[in-house]
Structure formats: C-alpha cells, structure tokens
Amino acid sequence: MAKKRSVRDALRLPASGTLLDPDARPVGPGSKAAAARDLAATGERLAALQEALFAEGARSVLLVLQGMDTSGKGGTIKHVCGLVNPQGLRIASFKKPTPAERRHHFLWRVRRALPGPGLVGVFDRSHYEDVLVARVNSLVPRRVWAGRYAEINEFEAELTAAGTTLVKCFLHISAEEQAERLVARLKNPAKHWKYNPADLDARARWSDYQAAYADALTRCSTPDAPWYVVPADRKWYRNWAVGHLLLETLKDLDPQPPAATFDVKAELARLT
Amino acid sequence: MAKKRSVRDALRLPASGTLLDPDARPVGPGSKAAAARDLAATGERLAALQEALFAEGARSVLLVLQGMDTSGKGGTIKHVCGLVNPQGLRIASFKKPTPAERRHHFLWRVRRALPGPGLVGVFDRSHYEDVLVARVNSLVPRRVWAGRYAEINEFEAELTAAGTTLVKCFLHISAEEQAERLVARLKNPAKHWKYNPADLDARARWSDYQAAYADALTRCSTPDAPWYVVPADRKWYRNWAVGHLLLETLKDLDPQPPAATFDVKAELARLT
C-alpha cells in the first residue's frame, strides 16, 4: 500500500511559491461530518502528545496563524487549540503595536511572547505583520521592511536551534468568502464587537496584501520553518488541516516524559 | 417551588470557619455519570458567557485554585477551564519563587499575572502560598506572614474595585485520598514527572498545613471575595463544583457585548 501523503507535504508551500486555492482540499476528509469525527479523535491524540511535551519540558512548538480578517485565526484557536489542556498553551495576539512597542525593534514584543520549554505557543498574527501591514500601509520605509525578511529568517533559525518547532499557517480565504463573513458579522449584533470599519480599508487593498503575503511566504519558507497554505474558505477544512499539521509535528517530535530522578521503591515505602 | 440553593451558597466558607468534609456533596448531582452529562452542558453555557465577557472587554474573573498536592488543581484546569475558548484564559502557575521574585514584595509576581479586561484568569496556587508554605516552613518571620492576611485582603479589595471578581476555591482532599493518588503516580512511570519527593515533606506536615489553610480561609474570606471549600476527594464532584461556581459568577456578571460604534447600514453598503 502506498504511504499516505502527509498533511504537511500536501500543504507545504512549494518552491514555485504557487498557492493552493482557498477552497482546495488536496488531502483529508471529503465532508464536514467526516472532518468533525476525525477532529474529535485527533483532539485526544493531540492532548496526549501535548501532555508528553509538557512533561518532557525541553522543547516547544510555535503555531503561527496569519491571514486576512475573518480568515479564522480566532476560530482555529477556539476549535483546534481548545482540544488540548489550556495549561500547556501560551497564546499571544499581536495587535497594532502600542507606542511602547513601536519604540523597540519589531521582534522585541515577539520574543517576549515565545513559548517556554514544554509549551505550545500560538501566535494570532505575528512578526509577519511587520512585512504585511507595515509594507502595504508604508508604515516604515521600503528599505526597512525589505530587510525584515532576512531578519525573520535569522530569528526563526535561532528559535529552531533552541528547540522550538514552528508551524506557520497562512489561512487562505478568498475575497468573496471574506465579504460573506463580514456581512454576516454586520447582520448579527452579537458579533458587532468583532467588526472594525478599518477591516474594509485592508480589504480595499486586497491585491496589495496578496502580493505582500506571497513575498513573505516565499522569502520566509525555509526547510526548518516552512509555510503551510491552509485553504480556509471552509471552516471545517481549515480546522481539520491545522489540527493535523500540529499532530504530525508533535508525532515527529515524539516527546518523552523524563525518567524518575528518585528511588521509586523508597518513595512507595514512605507512603505505605 | 423553593429556589434551588446555589452552589456558591452551598460551598461558601461559613462564618464559623468550619470546613465541609473532603467527600461531602451538599449540592449537585449524585453520580459521576450525571455530573459528566451536566458538565458538558455547563461547558457550553460557560463558553458563551466567557465569549460575552471577552466581547464586553471591561471586567474580569479570577479563579484561584489552592489545595494540597494531588488535590486536582491541574485536573480542574484541564477539565473545567478546558471547556472554554483558551484565548479568553490567562493561566498562571505559582511555583517556588525564583531568586528574582524573592527580592520583590510577595504580591509583585501576582500583580504581573492578573487577567486583563475581558479575561478569565486562573491561578494554579497563588499569593496564598505566602501564608501557607511560607508559614509552615518558616520561610519568613512570623510577623511578616502574620501581616500578610491584611495585605491580601487589601489587595483583593483593590482587584474587586477595579472590576475583577474573585472565585477562590480550596480543593479539599483527605490525607487518605492524597496517599492513594501519590501511590498511583508512583506506580505509573508516565506520571513520575508529576512526582516530587518534596511532596512527602509537605505531607508530613499535614496538620500544620491544615491549620495554615484554616487561618488563611477564615481571615481572607470577605463578602466580596469569599472562599469556597470544594470537596475534592471525588474528582468528578470537584470538576462539577468548580464549573458551577464559575458559571454562577459569570451569570451574575451578565456581560454584554458593546454596541456598534459605527454605522451598520453604511458598512453593509460598502460591502454589497
């Protein structure tokens, strides 16, 4: 029997830089119901591996979520990261930098939010904003943002060397799907708090953002820290895919709880 | 029909300071199966209320978990806090203070770990360690720890005034149940990483710890920030109880997503 194609192989950005379509399904279940069943089982395996990573207490995983507004960064955290023990997660959201953050190097706030040993870090947006919105809105001169791709690659190589495995996911939605989701938000008063008129400004620069994403993904996809393109027009496929990218990553790490450093029999004797 | 007794009323430390038994069940389901069914439904209500608290973005809840080793602080986080969106949680574990932490006031590290507006904070151990282990092991002179009860009450009054509702839970287990859980840990190599021979040193001072807990609970149970005694010899009852303490607290807060500050129709027109 042929070896099943891994989700990482199917979704990894190819050398050509060509992106999968937002509604592609190159691997995985064919229906929402099948994906939901699979995700529940995946959750149990993820939770067990995360507990082993925590017990081992040596290495870490960093899930980076990027994507246009409504692409489902928050939904992925809720539905995928919500499957594991929250104590083993370190979630950081990178919003518009504060004045204090702007006075520092762009990686300063990112370094402060890295997961410690044993943890799964989750970045809701990330240092990539500094080559996305910063570029599209000319927040810094071209020579500054243009130099950041190399800085990011160096930074990520340093993280990898220190024992952090990066899982970088571009949640790829179409402009049409975004419009539908924004309209749905506007039509539901309970979701108004999630809506910001500035979202439409970013939407108005759609092709500039797509170009900025294409460059960021291509220039910063390295063998140790590749980008995965997650088709995100279907929420259930997005969740399934990110769950499996994490699962495959954790299985490869094969974390092992450390052996006892005490005399088990002697401790049992103290107790009984 | 008589109003059902709230879980908070049933578990709140009485003025007398008398603790419930570790296997008491003064309120709630009578069986593990009934509790499991209930907890799943509770999880959905908790998740919805937490989302509203997050959307409102003004107030916060702080769940403080204290208890002897193996009392289930970690298990409560996994099974109860694991029911809600991890993005709305801020979990902090207070281990033995680092040298840097020891150079500061005992509340320094606690203040740095408080939940921001909209979040549910969870303390796995807390500032109460500074009147528990610090007292039992004479880590500081008596006059120092004795003064901390008043400091804690002032600190918590300040938090309450700033919009944080505290839910302080003493996970109360018996010495016999602790022995069983420690033996189970020792007999399972996969759980050895959770075992520390120093746990037995604390166990050897069981009655000193119970006295220190009794004082901490009595002196720091205030109308706005009462202590709840959660019988914890049964894990399912402990999870059920903490879930409902949180649920009742969030229901009382009745968080409301803020109204739109933009013109909904105009935004819809921009999109369609």
Chai-1 contact restraints between the chains, C-beta under 6 A:
chainA,res_idxA,chainB,res_idxB,connection_type,confidence,min_distance_angstrom,max_distance_angstrom,comment,restraint_id
A,A55,B,W193,contact,1.0,0.0,6.0,A-B,restraint_1
A,I77,B,Q87,contact,1.0,0.0,6.0,A-B,restraint_2
A,K78,B,N85,contact,1.0,0.0,6.0,A-B,restraint_3
A,C81,B,P86,contact,1.0,0.0,6.0,A-B,restraint_4
A,G82,B,P86,contact,1.0,0.0,6.0,A-B,restraint_5
A,N85,B,K78,contact,1.0,0.0,6.0,A-B,restraint_6
A,P86,B,C81,contact,1.0,0.0,6.0,A-B,restraint_7
A,P86,B,G82,contact,1.0,0.0,6.0,A-B,restraint_8
A,P86,B,P86,contact,1.0,0.0,6.0,A-B,restraint_9
A,P86,B,L89,contact,1.0,0.0,6.0,A-B,restraint_10
A,Q87,B,I77,contact,1.0,0.0,6.0,A-B,restraint_11
A,Q87,B,I91,contact,1.0,0.0,6.0,A-B,restraint_12
A,L89,B,P86,contact,1.0,0.0,6.0,A-B,restraint_13
A,I91,B,Q87,contact,1.0,0.0,6.0,A-B,restraint_14
A,A179,B,L271,contact,1.0,0.0,6.0,A-B,restraint_15
A,L182,B,L271,contact,1.0,0.0,6.0,A-B,restraint_16
A,V183,B,L271,contact,1.0,0.0,6.0,A-B,restraint_17
A,L186,B,V264,contact,1.0,0.0,6.0,A-B,restraint_18
A,L186,B,E267,contact,1.0,0.0,6.0,A-B,restraint_19
A,L186,B,L268,contact,1.0,0.0,6.0,A-B,restraint_20
A,A190,B,P257,contact,1.0,0.0,6.0,A-B,restraint_21
A,H192,B,A260,contact,1.0,0.0,6.0,A-B,restraint_22
A,W193,B,A55,contact,1.0,0.0,6.0,A-B,restraint_23
A,W193,B,P257,contact,1.0,0.0,6.0,A-B,restraint_24
A,W193,B,P258,contact,1.0,0.0,6.0,A-B,restraint_25
A,P197,B,F262,contact,1.0,0.0,6.0,A-B,restraint_26
A,L200,B,R270,contact,1.0,0.0,6.0,A-B,restraint_27
A,P257,B,A190,contact,1.0,0.0,6.0,A-B,restraint_28
A,P257,B,W193,contact,1.0,0.0,6.0,A-B,restraint_29
A,P258,B,W193,contact,1.0,0.0,6.0,A-B,restraint_30
A,A260,B,H192,contact,1.0,0.0,6.0,A-B,restraint_31
A,F262,B,P197,contact,1.0,0.0,6.0,A-B,restraint_32
A,V264,B,L186,contact,1.0,0.0,6.0,A-B,restraint_33
A,E267,B,L186,contact,1.0,0.0,6.0,A-B,restraint_34
A,L268,B,L186,contact,1.0,0.0,6.0,A-B,restraint_35
A,R270,B,L200,contact,1.0,0.0,6.0,A-B,restraint_36
A,L271,B,A179,contact,1.0,0.0,6.0,A-B,restraint_37
A,L271,B,L182,contact,1.0,0.0,6.0,A-B,restraint_38
A,L271,B,V183,contact,1.0,0.0,6.0,A-B,restraint_39
